Amino acid sequence: MAFATIWELLAVGRDGDAALGAPETKALDFAGLRALARRTVADLNAMGIGRNDRVAIVLPNGPEMAASFLAIGAGATTAPLNPAYRADEFEFYLTDLKAKALVVQAGEETPARAVAAKLGVPVVELMPDRAAGAGSFTLAAGALKGVPAQAGFADTEDVALVLHTSGTTSRPKIVPLAQANVCASARHIGQTLALKPADRCLNIMPLFHIHGLIAAVLSSLAAGGQTVCTPGFNALKFFAWLEEAKPSWYTAVPTMHQAILSRAERNREIIGRAGLRFIRSSSASLPPQVMQELEATFGCPVIESYGMTEAAHQMASNPLPPRERKPGSVGIAAGPEVRIMDEEGNLLPSGSLGEVVIRGPNVTKGYEANPDANLKAFANGWFRTGDQGTIDEEGYLRITGRLKELINRGGEKVSPLEVDEVIMDHPAVQQVVTFAMPHDKLGEEVAAAVVLREGQSATERELRDFAAKKLADFKVPRKIVFLAEIPKGATGKLQRIGLAGKLGLGA
């Protein structure tokens, strides 16, 4: 069935089939989800909120967060925000978004409430109704009433979702994604993973992030399947959820997969009964060693994909068997066109090293109110991803790193991913992140943070000698620090930029 809006997408599932689930909660079926969306759009319209009006959503992870994204997104623009933000962060985002309303859960304390009051943004209370099924809710708007400029269900070119880029090196940029963008991405993921109504995804990703929203929730529903929404990632509870939900797949970032593997041995029986069809990994580079360990542990293929916010998530993906999965590669184009470009804007032949560029129906038309960023981001109709990579003769893309994360050691460029991969081969190493450390003469020097496996030991000298067997001398980390845990961002991704400062490693 063709669909280009969230409302049309919700029509794919059969009435009695489960759409949204949650641990220890009865599922909400597609008929119930459609009724919820219809009611929510009518409620928003009665508040004066319609198509392209922005509704900020600050909710805990779970089925209500997924349902509010779908139901509000059917007739307005959703702007999910990380509930862990501080007051000053909420003030920045609510102001930057020009939010028409803020949705919060009734009874939940959040600094967003006081910030909204200060900014004059109306607060809409969401009351969960789990008895009616996972994710079911009602909205209470208080005195908020009005007539929207555009009522009813959203059109294909209306904005469904606005997210900010992570802003590690600059002010976060607003990424508007049209209904057609997010629906195209959901369709692409469904095609890549051969999703069917019988498939059930266990979502452990945060739902203020594109990965969870599109890969776990929207792609499942677009195939007529189900998403089981957990309260967020918890390695201690993961196996109990796996046992209860009986999913056919789950999707996560590499650090989550590694945490799951660290508890796999004591959950052998549950894994034996799990029967996963595949596991998906995205949003950061998956070390080949972790991919192999996951496949051996769960007895199913691990599909590494490549995504980013500006592409409504998926750009490339390794295919399902019997096609080849290449460890260390993010696979073949899986939706948009993917090419390699030089600094002058010329497309390069396969085998060349350059910047990864994309174009296609899931790609944003541009950052909002930011002509300078758009000038840098688009070249001859292609979006520059900011990633460096190479495409082989068979069309498989290998990422060598974020261009801004490459270490410039006195003019010699070092790919942190290449160093990670080598050190990960050491039997005592569980996790590694290579990063730039300031140097008074070279500008930058190579450093690495390492987490050792439980009960294993290794010295800095030993790891440097190990790396020197496979790496050119200038790529071997001059400093290796051992940590119990590597600092991660809100979505579980390892943060290379700024890590030297966090660890107190100055020039």
N, C-alpha and C positions, 0 to 999 in steps of 0.2 A: 504494500500500500504506500502511495506517495504521501509525504507529509513535509511541510516546511515551517510549521509553527508548533509550539508546545501543545496547544489545544488539539491540533490534528494528530500529533504523535500519541496523545492519550487515547485516541480512538482506535489505535492498533490492537490493544489488548482485549481479550474476550471478557464479557461481563463477570462471570464467576471466578475467573483466574486471579490468583494472588498477585498484587502489584507491589505493595510495600509491606515489609515485615520488620519485626524487632524481637530481640531476645525476650522470652516469657510473655509474649503479646500475640493476640490473634491478628492475622494479616488483614489488610485492607485490600479489597479486590478492585479491579479496574472500574466497575460501575460505581463503586463508592468513591474512588479517586476522581472520576469525572464529575460526580455530583458535588464533591468538595470544591473542585476548581470552578464549577459553574456558580456555586454559592459565594465563593471568595471574590470572584470578579464582580458579582452583583453588589456585594458588601463594599468593596473598594470604590465602585462607581458611585454608591450612595454617599461615600465620604468625600467625593470630588476627585478621586484618583482614578486615572484611566491609562490608556496606552501611552508609553514613553514617559510616564511619570515615575520617578524613582522611589522605590521603597527599600530603605535599609533594613536588613534582617540581622538581629543579634540573638541567636538561639543556641542552646547547647546542641552538640552533635546527636543525631538520632532521627527517628522517622518524621517528627514534626518539622525538622529543618528541611528534610528532603521534600516533604509534602508542601511546605510553604513556598519553596523554590518553584515547584511545579504549578501550584494553584495561583500564586501571585504572578508568576511568569506567564501564565496563560492570558493575562490581560493588562499587565503593567511591566515595569522594568525592575528586576531584582538586583539588589546590591548587598550580597552577604558579607558580613564583617566578622573578623575573628573575635569571639566573645572574651578572649584573654587580653584584649587591648586595654591600655590605661586611658584615663580621662583625656589626656592631651592628644592621644592617637585618635580616639573617637571624635574629638573636636575637629581635627584635621580632616578626617574622612567624611564626616557628615557635612562639613562646610564645602569641601571639594566636590562632593557628589551633588550638592544642592538637593538633598533628600526631601521629598514631599511628606514622608512619614517614616517612623521607626517602629518596627515590629519587635516586641520583646515578649518573653514568656511570663504569664501571670505568676506573681509570687517569686520570680527570680530577681535577685539583686544584681544590678550591673551599673557601672559608672556611666554607661550610655544614657541612662534615664535622666540624670542630672545635666549632662551635656546637652541632651535634646531640649530640656526645659530652658537652659541658658540661651540656646540658639533659636528657640521658638519653633522647633520641629515637633509636630504632634506625635504622641506615643500611642500606638495601637497594641492592646494586650491580646496575646494568643493564649487560649485555654485549651490544652490537650484534652482529647476525648478518646482515650485508649480503648474504652469499652466498645466504641464504634469501629475499632480497628486501628492498627499501627499508623500513626501519622495524622489521624483525623483530629480536627480542631475547629474551634469557633473564634471569631475575632470580635473584640469589643473596642469600639472607637471613641467612647466617651461622647463629647459634644461635637466631634468632627463630622461636618456635613458639607455637601457641595455638589456641583455639577461638573463632571470632567470635560475637558476639551474634546477628548475622543473616548467614547465608551465602548463596551463590548470586548470581544476577543481580539488579541493582537494580530497584526498582519505580518507577512513574511519579512518585510524590511524594517519593522519596528524593532527597537532594541529590547532584547530579552534579559540581558545580563550585563552588568558593568563590574569590572574587577580592576584593581590597581596592580601594576607590575610591582615586583618586590622592592625595587628602589634601593639595591645594595650600594650603588655608587652615585645615585642622583635622586632627585625628587621623584616619588612614585608617579607613574603616568596612568591616566584613565584609559582602559581598553573597553570600548563598547562592542558587544557581540550581538548581532541581529538574530532574530528568531531563525532565519534561514541558516546562519552560521552554526548555531548550536545543534540544530536538527541535522545538518549535513555531517557534522562531526559524530553525532550519535549513530548515524547510518553507517559511516565509515568504520567505526569501531565494531559495530554489529557484523559487518561483512568480513572484517579481518578475523574475528573470533568465531564466525559461523554461529552467532547467537540465535537461539530458538525459544519459543514460549516455555519449554521445559527447563531452561537454564535459570539458575538462582545465584545471584552474586552476594557474597558477604562483604558489606562495606565497612572498612576500618579506617578509611581516609577521612580527614576533616572536610565538612561540607561547606566551608567558606572558600574552598580551593577548587580550581577547575578540574583537577584529576578526579576527585570524588563526585562532583556534580555531574560531569559529562560521562566519564568512563564507567563509573559504578552505577549511577542512578539512571541517567537519560538513555544510555545505550541499552540497558537491560529492558526498560519499559518500551523503547522503540522496537524491540524484538518481541514484545508481548510477554517478556519474562518478568522475574521478580528481583527486587533488591531487599536484602535484610540489613537494616541500619543499626549498627552498634552505637554505644555512647562515645565512641572514639577508640583509638588504638590502645590496647592493653595486652602486653605479651602474656601476662598471668591468666587472662580470661579468654584468650584467643581460642585455645583448644576446646574449651567448654562451649563456646559459640559455634565452633566448627561441628561439634557433635550434635548440638541442638538444631542448627539451621540446615545441616546437610546441603551446603552449597555445591554447585558444580564448578565454581571458580571464585577467586578473590583477586583484587588488584591492590598494589601497595608500592611504596617507595623502598629503595634498597635497604635503608637502615631498619625498616620494619621487618623485612624478610630476614635480616640478620638476627634481629631480636627473637623472631619466631624460631629460627634454627637453633638458637642457644637453649631453647626449652624443648626441642623436638625429642631428644633422647628419653625424657621422662613421660612423654605422651605417645609412645610408639603404638599403643593399642588403638587410640583414637585416630591416628594417622592411617593405620591399617584399614579402618572402617570408612575413612573419609570419602574416598572415590572421587577426588577432584578430576575434572576433565582437563583443566590447565590452570596455571597460575600466571598472572600478568604483572609485569614490573614496568614502572614509568617514572617520569619527573626528575630522574637523576641517573647517572651511569651505573649499571649493575656490574660489579666485578665478575668476570667469567667464572672465578672460583665459587662465588656464591650461587651463580646460576646452576653450576654442576652439582653442588651440594643440595640445592633445593630439589632438583630433578631426581637425584638419588634418594632423597628422604621421602618425598611425596609420590614418587613413581608416576609423574605426569610431566608434560612439557612445560617449560617456563618461557613465556612469550615476552621478550623485552620490546617496549615501544618507546617512541620519542614524541614528547608533547610540549606545548607551551601555551600560555594564556592567549596570546595573540592569534593562535590557530584554533581557538575553542578546543584545545587539548591536542588531539592526535595528528601527527604529520607523517610518521613512518612507523613500521612495525615488522618484527620478525613474523613470518607466517606460521600457521599451524602445520604439523606433520600432515602428509608426507613431505611437504616442501622443507627445505633446509633452514634450520635456525643456526645463526652464526654467533657464538659467544663473543662478546666484545663489540658486536655490531648492533645498531638499533633497527636493522632490517631494511625493507624496501618501502618505497613511497606507498602510503596507505591512506589515500584520500586526496590531498593536494599534490601538485607536481613538486618535486624536490630536485634542486640542482646545486652545483657549486659555482661560485662567482668570485672573480678577483676584485681588488680594491677599486678598479676603474669601472666596474659594472659589467664586465664581459663574462659570459657563461663559459665554463671550462670543460674540457673533455673528461671522461671517466679516468680515475687514477690521479687526477690533479688535487692538490691541497688548496683549500680556500674557504670562503664563508658559505655556510649552508643557507640557501634562499628557497622560498616557497611561494606558491600562488594557488588559489583554489577556492571553492565555495564555502569553506569553513574559516577562511582567513579574514580578520577584521579589515575594514576599509581604511582604518587609521586611528591614531590616538586622538582623543578629544581635546580640542582647543590647544593644540601643541604643534604648530607648523614646523618648528625647528626639529623636533623629534621625528616628525613624518618625513621631512626632507632627508634625514640620515637613514631612516628605516626602510624607505622604499626606493628601488632602483629599477627603472624600465618595467614597472608593473609587478616586480618581485619584492617580497618582504624579506629583509635581511634579518636573520634570526640572532645574530651575534655569536653563533657557534662556529667553530672551525672544524672542518672534516673533509672526508674524501669518499667518493662513491666508486666501488669496484666494477668490473666488467659485467657482473650479474645484477648490478643495481643496488647492492647492499651498502648502506651508509654507515661509516665509522666516524664517530665524533672524537676529535682529539682534544676538545676542551672549549670552554667559553673563551672568546677572544680576550675579554678583560681579565680572565683568570690565568692566562698564559704567563709564565714567569720569564721576565726579561733579565737574564743574568749577564750583564755586561755586553748586551747585543746578541747573546745566544738565547734562543727561545726554547723553553722547556714546557712540555705538556704535563700538567699535574696528573692526568689520568694514566699516562704511560708509566710514571713512577709508582702510582698507586698499584697498578696491575702487577708490577714486578715484586713489590714488597708483600703484597697479598699472598704470594706463593710461599712465603716462609711459614712453616707449620705452626709457629707460635702466635702468628698474627691473626686476629679476628677482624679488625677494622683498621683502615688507614685513610688519612686525608692529607694530601700534599698541598703546600701553599707557599706563597711568596713571603719572605722575611726581609725587612729592609737591610741594606748593606751600604756602608759609607763610601766604598769605592766602586762596586759593581752595580749599585742601584738596588738590585734585588738578589737574594740568594735563595736556594731551595731548602725548604724545611718540611718536616712531616710530623703529624701527630698520630700515635699508634695506640690501639687498645689490644691487649694480649688476650689470648684464649684463657679460660678458667684453668688454673693449675699449671699453666705454661710460663716459661721465663725466657727472656732474651735481653741482651744489652744493646746499647746504642751502637757500639763498635761492631757487634755481630751483625746487626741489621744493615749497617753501612757497607760492611764487607760483602754481605749477601747481595745487596743491590749493585755493587760495583762489578759483579760477575756478568751482569746483563746490561748495564747502563754505561753510557759514556761518562767519563769522570765528572764533567760539568753538570750532569743530571743527578748525581748522587746527593741525597740530602746532606747538608753540612750540619744540620741540627735535627735530632729526632727526640720528641718529647713523648713520654708515656702517660696516658690518661686512663682513668676509670671509665670515662665516657666523653665522647667528642661533642662539643656544643652543636646543637642542631637548630634549624629555624622552626617556625610554627607548624610547617607541614611535614616535618621530619627530614628535611633535606640538610645535608652537611653544608656548612657555610665556609667557603675557602677565603673569600674576601673579608679582610678585617680580623682573620683568626690570629695573625701574629700579634696584633694589638691586644686581643682578648687574653692571649697567653703571656703577655708581657715581654715579647721578643722584639726589641727595638734595634736600631742600628748600633 
